[in-house]
Amino acid sequence: MTVAALGASRGAAVIAPTAQGANRFNLLRLAAAVAVLLSHGEFLYRLTMAVPFAGHSVGSLAVYCFFFISGYLVCQSWEREPHLGLFWAKRVARIFPGLIVATAFSVFVLGWAMTQLSTQQYWSDARTWINFFNNALGLAFMQVLPGVFENNPFARSVNGSLWTIRYELLMYVLLSLAGVAGWTRRRWVYPVAALLMAVSWQWARVAGWNDYVDAGPRWFKAFFHWFQWSDVSGFGVVFLLGCTFAAYRVRSGAWLLPVAGMGGVLALATPFAWSVQLGVWMLVAAGIFWAAHAGAGRSKGWPREDLSYGVYIYAFPIQQAVTEIGLQRGWSLAACLAVSLVSTLVMAAFSWFCIEKPGVRYGRRVVEQWSRRRSLRVQSAPV
């Protein structure tokens, strides 16, 4: 990317980092989002899904892929413009417009259409409004809507995928705080932090962290109930590995394949939880980075549009609605999956082109204007 001015260059370059280059990050994220959709079959349709590695479903592996790619791209964003306000302006512009509209769709359209209560009862119930604000803020503590999906195989949950967004936001908080503190100027901070996260994952498992939380004060218990340490550390390792790849400017190559293969062997062939987890982290980090770049120059970064987030935030409520309708009409499982997938892709396209992409553009303009003003202040400051 060529730039003409300091402020404009920083603002334009970081709103969507190297996902737009000669790589397959958009394709891999879309594949991961579809994998999450398919993995919902275990909960929504009572299917027995294949478990690739002990304790790790296809869906959980796909979420790990999201966190690794996010760490890689977001770390680049911070390095190009290490400013707290600009960093969060970009994150908010990317995450919340699509999330707010998806939540409004779940509550005000889908929930209202599917509830077994009267319209007055539905809108006067506090759970309707708690659900909307809670999920629109990215917290996703509240997944119930009054009278909605109560007879489904996976009853009452409206959008069970959104719980990972609060962990994503937590990773952004940790990265930005480390940046403000100046720690991110030292590249070794990222791999050391990933190692500490991995050690803490094992420590929490062996030491019985969940029992310790349950015995703690109410505020302590409430916080760690919603931020399980096994998830914080599990997601944190792959996120920080992505940051490490970005900070050290790691180049993809065939050397990643034996690393990924070694991780796969560890995850498949070893009987210990810690070695399985270590293998999964290795496989995801090395495998995804290799797959994103191997021969990607010929594909020219296809697809250029990023539908993955829309698939992720619309899949669960659409699948729940299709499940309820399908149960009433005797649809086959294949028909439910097909209708769910097509409907989700349509809503994801709507979300990207009508909500997310304009939101990113608006965020880019805000960042450019902010950077330009900062540049002018620096130039006009007395020497």
N, C-alpha and C positions, 0 to 999 in steps of 0.2 A: 504494500500500500504506500503510495506516495503522499506526502503531506506538504502543505504550504505554510502552515503556521503551527506554533507549538500547541496552543490550546486546542485547535481543531484536530490536530493529529492525534493527540491523546484521547480526546473524546470519541473520535470516529473509530479508533483502532480497538478500543477495549470493550465496546458494548457487546460484541459477539466475537470472542477471541478466535483461535485458529480452527474452530468448527467450520468456518467458511472456506478453508483452504483445500489443498489436495489431500484430503483424508476422508475417512468413512464414518466420522463421529455421528453425523446425523442419521446415517443408515443403521449404525449399531444401536443408537438410542431408540430408534423406531422399532428395531427388532426386539430390544429389551422390553419396550412397552407392550408390544404384542405378546411377548412371552408371559408378562405379568397377567395380561387379559386371559390367556389360555390357562394359566395356573389357577385362576379363580375357580375353575371347574371343580377343584377339590372341595371348595367351601360352598359354592352356589349350587352345584349339581350332585354333590356327594360322590364324586368320582375318585378313583384311586389313581393318583398321578405318580409318575416315575420320580424317584428321588435320586438324582445323580450322585450325591455324596451324603454321607450320614449327617443328618441334621440340616441339610441344605436342599430345598426344593428348587425347581426351575425358576420360580418367582423370586426367591431370595437371592439367587445368583444374578438374576437380571437387575435387582435393586443394587447389588454390589457394583455391577457395571455402571449404573447411573452415577454412583458416588465416586468411582474412580475417574470417569470422564469429567464430572463436575469439578473435582479437585484439580485436574490438569488444566482445564480452561479458566476456572475462576482464579487460580493462582497467577496465571498469565495476566489476567485482568488487573489484579492487585499490583503486580510488578510494573505494569505499564503506566498505571495511575495510582500510586500509593496514597490515596486521600480517602479518609473515612466517608465523607459525605458523598463523593462521586462514586465510590464503591457501592454504597447502599442505594444510591439513586439508580444504578444499573441493575442491581439485584431486584429491587422493588418493581422496576419497569418490566423485568422479564417474568417474574413469578406472579405478581398479584392481579394484574388485569385479567388474565386467563382464569386464575383461581376464583376470583370474585364472581365472574360470569358463570363459571361451571357450578359454583355453589348456589347461585341464584337459580340456575336451571334445575338443580336437584330439589331445591326447597319450593320455589314459586311455580314451577311448571310440573316437573315429574312427581314430586311429593303430593302436591295438590290434586293432580289427576289420579294418583294411585291410592290415596288414603281411603280407608274404610269409614272415616268419620265424616260428618257433615262439614260443609265449607266453613260455617261459623265456628264449629268446634276446632277445626284444624288451625284457623288463623288466630283464635283466641288462646290456644295452648302455648305456654311459655317455651316448650321444647322446640317449637317451630323456629322461634326467633333466636334462641340460644344456639341451635344448630347452625343457622345462617351465619351469625357473627363469629362463632367459634371456628367454623371451617374457613370462612372468608379471611380470617386473620392468620390462617396457616397452622392453627393449633390442633384441630381435629380431635379434641377430647370427646366431643359429643357426636355420635353417629346415628342417633335415633330420631325419627320424625313420627309424630303421633298417628297411629293407624296405618303406617306404611310398611309394606313387606312383612307383615307379622306372620304370615303363613308360609313364607318361603323356606326352602331347606336351610338356608343361612338367614335366620329370621332377624328382621328389624334393622340391620346395618344398612345404611344408605350409600355411603361412599367409603368403604373400608380401605381404600388405597391411600387416602390422604394423610395417614399417620406418619409416613416417612418425610413429609414436607417439613415438619417441625425439626426433625433431625438435620435435614439439609440446611435449614435456617440456623440451627445451632452451629454447624460447621462454618458457616459464613461469619457468625459472631466470633468464634474462636480465631479464625484466620484474620479478621479485621483487627481484633484486639491485639493479636501477636504482631500485626503490622504496625499498629500505632505505638506499641512498646518498642519497636525497632528490632524485634527478634528475627523477622523475615529477611533482614539484610544479610543474615548468615545462612547460607543454603543448608548447612548441616542440621539446622533446626528441624527441618521437615522429616528426614529419615529418623532422627533421634526421637521426635515426637511420635512417629509411626511405631517405632520399637516400644516406646513407653505405653502406647495404647494397646499394643499386642500383649505386653506383660500384664497390664491391668485387666485385660479380658480374661487371661488365665487365672490371675489372682482372684478376681471376682467370682469365677466359677468354683474354684477350690475352696475359697474362704466362706462361701455361702452368702454372697452379697445381698441376695433378695431377702433372706431371713433377717439380715441386719437391718435392712430398710423397713421391713414390716414391724420391727421392734422399736423403731425410732419415733421421734416426735411427729405430730400430725403433718406439719408443714414439710418436713423432710420426706415423710412417706408419700405425700401428695406429689411432690416434685419428681421423685425418682420412680414413682409409679408410671408417670407419663414419659419419663426419659430413662428407660431401662439401661443399666450400664453395659450389659452385654451388647445392646444395639449401638449405644454411643461409641463404645470402643471398636465394635466390629465394623461399623460404617466409617469410623474415624480412621482406621488403619488404611482402608482402600482410598479414602479421600486424601489422606496425607501422602500415600504413595503416588497418587496423581499429582499432588503438589511437588513431590520430589522429582518426578519426571520433568515437570515444567521448569523447576528451579535449576536443575542441572542440564537443561537443554538436551535431554536424552534423545538420541537418534535411533529410529527403528531399524531393525536388521534381523538377519536369521538367528542371531544369538538369543533372541527372545524366545524362540521355539523350544530349545531345551529347558529354559527356565520354566516356561509354561508347562511343558511335559513333566518336569520334575514335580511341579505343584500338583498336577493331575494324579501322578503316582502316589504322592503323599496323601492326597485326599481320598483316593480309592483303596489303597492297600494297607494303610496303617490303622491300628485299632484305637488310637488315642484321640480324644476330642481336640487337644491342642495341635496335634500334627495334621489332623483333617482341616482344621481352621487355617493353619499356616499354609497348607497346600492350596486351599481355596483362594486365599489372598494372593499367593504367587500366580496361580492360574489366571485369575481375573486381571491382575495388573499387567503381566507380560502378554497374555493372550489378547486382551482388548487392544493394547497399544500396537502390537504387531498387526492385528487384523485391521486396525484403523489406517495403517500406512502402507502395507504390502501391496504394491502395484496400484496404489490409489491415484497416482498421477494420471493414469489412463482414464479413470472414471471421472476426473475433474470435480471431485467432491460431491458426486450425486448421492442423495437428492439435495438440491440447494435449499429446499424448504424443510423446516423442522416440525413435523407433526407429532413427535414423540410425547411431548408434554400434554398435548390435547388428548391423545390416546390414554395416557396415564390418568388424567383427572376425570375423564368421562366414562371409562370402561365399566367401572364397578356399578354405578347407578343404572346405566343402560342395561347391563347384564341382569341386574336384579329385576328391572321392569320387564325385560323379555322373559325371564324365568317365570314371573307371576303370570304373564299373559300366556306363555307356552304351557304352563301347567293347567290352566283353565281350558285350553283348546287342544290339549293332547299332542303338542308338537314334539318331534323327535329331538334328541340332544344335538344332532348335527344341525338341524334347522335353527335351534336356539343359538348355537355358536355362530352360525353363518349370519343370522340377522343381527346378533350383537356386534360382530366384527365389522360388518358393513356400516351399521348405524354409528358405531364409535368412530370409524374413519371419517364418516361424513361430518360428525360433530367436531372431530379434531381438525379437519380442514377449515371448517367455519371458525374455530377458535384461533387457528394460526393466522389466517388471512384477514379476518375481521377484528380480532381482539389482540392477539399476542404480537403480531408483526407491527401493527400501528403503535402498540405500546412500546415496543423496542425502538421504533423510530422516534417517538416522542421522548423516550429516555435519552436517546442519542443527542437530540437537539438540546435537551436540558444540560447534559454533560458538556457538550461543545460550548454552549453559552457560558456555563460556569467556568470552564477551563479558559475560555477567552478572557473573561473578566479577571481571572487570577493572573493570567499572563500580562494583561495591561497594567494591573496594579504593581507587578514586579518591575515592569519597564519604567513606570512612572515614579517608583520609589527613589528617594534621594540616595546618592552614592556616598 
